[in-house]
Amino acid sequence: MKELLGARRLDDPLAALSDREREVLALMAEGRSNIGIARALWVTETTVQKHVQHILTKLQLSPSSDDHRRVLAVLTWLRAR
């Protein structure tokens, strides 16, 4: 049973995210802005910006003129649920 749970976590694209990064991503999925996320988590907007950057990096969402990385991150979060 442990092997199944461990294997499942390895396939989880969100496994690399910290608990706080998951919170930020969940609030992004609710449509919150960085300021809205900062207020909800009682942190600064700069802190949220850093979390968002870490999320995008950990999800391997490289900058692109063709894609909106925040939307792609939210779609990844929704698929993983």
Buried (B, 14 or more C-beta within 10 A) or exposed (E): EEEEEEEEEEEEBBEEBEEBBBBBBBBBBEEBEBEBBBBBBEBEBEBBBBBBEBBBEBBEBEEEEEEEBBEBBBEBBEEBE
